[in-house]
Amino acid sequence: MHTPQARERLLAAAVDHALDTGIADLSLRQLAAAIGTSHRMLIYHFGSREGLLAAVTQAVEEQQRAALLEPEVTSADHAWQAWRRLSDPKLWPQERLFFELYAYALRGRPGTEGFLDGIVESWVAPVAAAWVQAGADERVARADARLSVAVVRGLLLDLLATGDRAGVDEAYERFLAHASATAASPGEVAAVGSQSLDGGPSAAG
């Protein structure tokens, strides 16, 4: 089973378990038992517990990015729906793990090598590209996209820390209003700007 396909199968099983019940508090042996493998196989394919958690978080973020960054998305209504999806309590365990791994990677903890690669750019690039296609200046689009990533991730962290759903939702609404007011096409920047996790939960990853 020492093949890329075996690794992908194990990763898919770990991702499913992470989204269903969370994995941040599980030991490597507990996680192995939960997905029907051995801790030795997980070590072989992922190097360590942290390596597996990082791979799971990156895979979840890729899923969220693929689902949220749809080419046809242009409405502010979709922006709000995207925020509700990202801030759904069902994603909170995975989003907590995203921020935990973010901190580990910043400290250079073994097993998190490469976690920060593209952690911002993977969202900034497609968001900025959508704005440029809509007629925005490329430099401004990249700056606004980066701001959007920071705002959404910051509000998710706020929500996880405080549980203040009403306050965080109000702040996000204010962000959409400001984004729409400065957009060349009302609602367009707000729509794309909302899709900026993590993440994980996302990220958002």
N, C-alpha and C positions, 0 to 999 in steps of 0.2 A: 504493500500500500504506500510505499515511499515514492509517490508520484505527484505531479501538480494536481491531477484530478482528485487524488485522495485528500490533499490539503484543501482544495476548494469544497469538497464534501464536508469536511470537518468544520471549515469556516462557516458554511451555510447553516449547519446544524447549530453552531455556537451563536450565530446571529439570530436564528429563530428563537433560541432559548433566551437570549438577551432581551429580545423584544417582548417575549411572553411573560417572563418572570424576573428578568434582571440577572446579571452575573457578577457585578462588582464585588459582592461580599463572598463569593464562592472561592474556595481554594482550587488549585489546578486539579486535584484528585476528585473533588466534588463535581467540578464542571465536566471532567472526563466521564464520570459515571452518569451524569445527566444526559449526555449526548451519545452514550453508548460506545465509548472508546477507552483507552488507557492514558494515564498521565504521561507515560513515556512517548506515546504517539504525538501528543500535543507538544511536548518538549522538542521532539524531532522536527516537527513542521513549523513551530512558532518560536522556539528557543527558550521561552520562559512564560510565566503567567502574564507578565506585563506585555510581552510580545503578542500573545494571543488577544489580550484586551485591546491593544492598539489596532490589531488587524480587524477585530470585530467593529470597533468604533469607526474606523475608516470605511468599512463596508456599509455600515448603516448610513453614514453621511453620504456616500455615493448614491444609495437608494433614495434618500431624501432629495438630493440635488437633481437626480433624474426625474423625480416626480414633480418637483416644484418649478424647475426651469424649463417650462414648455415654451416652444417658439411662439405659440399663438396667444400667450398670456399678455393681455394689455389692460385689463380692467382693474379698477380699485376694489371692486367687489371680490375679485379673485385674490387680491392682496390680503384682504381681511380673512378670507377663507384659509389662505396659506398660513397666516399667523396663528389662527385657531388650531390648525393641524400641528404646527411646530410647538405650540405651547400646551398641547393636550397632556394632561397628567399621565397618560399611558406612556409617553416618551420621557418622562422625567428621570426614571432610573438610568436610561441610556445617556441622557444629557448630563446628568451628574457625573457619569463615568467619563464623558467627553471632557468636561472641565477638569476633572481629576487628572486625566492623562495629559492634558494641556500643561498643567502645572508640573507634572513629573518630567515631561519632555523639556520644559524650560530649565529644569534643574539637571538635565542630562542623565536621568535615571536609566540604568541598563534595561534594554527591551523596548525603549521608546525611540530608538534611533530612526530618523526619517519621519516621525509622526508629524513634525511641524512643516515638512516639505509640502508646499502647496496648500497649507491649511487655510490661508487667506486667498491666495491667487486662484485656487480652484473655484471659488465663488465670484471673486472680483472679475475675472476674465469674461465669463459668459454674461454676467449682468452688464458690464460695460459694453460688450459687443452688441447686446440688444439695444442699448441706448444709442450707440453710434449708428446702427442700422436705421434707427428712428430719426436720425439727423443731428444728434448731439455731437459736440466737439469731443474728440477722443480723450484729451487730457482731463476735461471736466467730467466726462463720463466715468473715467477710472477713479477720480477722486470721489465722486458721488457714490459709486458702487462700493468703494472701500468704506465710506461712511455708513452705508446701509448695512454692510456686514457687521460693523462694530456696534451699531445701534441694536440690531436684532439679537446678536449674541449677548450684548450687555443687558438687554431687557429680559432675556431668558435666564441669565444668571441672577438678576434681581428677583425674578419670579421664584426661582428655586430657593433663594436665600430667605425671602420674606413671605412667600405665599400670598402676596397682595395682588390677587387677580385683577380687581377693579382698578387699582392704581397703575399697574403695568399696562393693562388694556388702554386706559386713558392716555398714557404716555405714547403708546404705539399709534393711537389715533392722531395725536398731535404730530407725530413724525410723518404720517401719511399726508396730513394737511399741509405741512411745510414742504414736503417733497412735491406734492401736486401743484402748489402755488408757484414753484420755481421751474416746473417742467415745461418744455415747449408744447407738449401735448398733455392736457390735464388728465391725470389718472395713470398715465403710462409709466412715469418714473416711480410713482407710488407702488404700482403693481410689481414691477421688477425689483424694487428696493426691498419689498417684504420678503423676498425669497433668499435670505442671506444667512442661514445657519451654517448650523451646526447641526450637524451638526448633529446638532446633532441632533435634538435633540436633536445628531446633525448632530453637533453639532450644534454636527450639525452638525462623531466628528466632529 
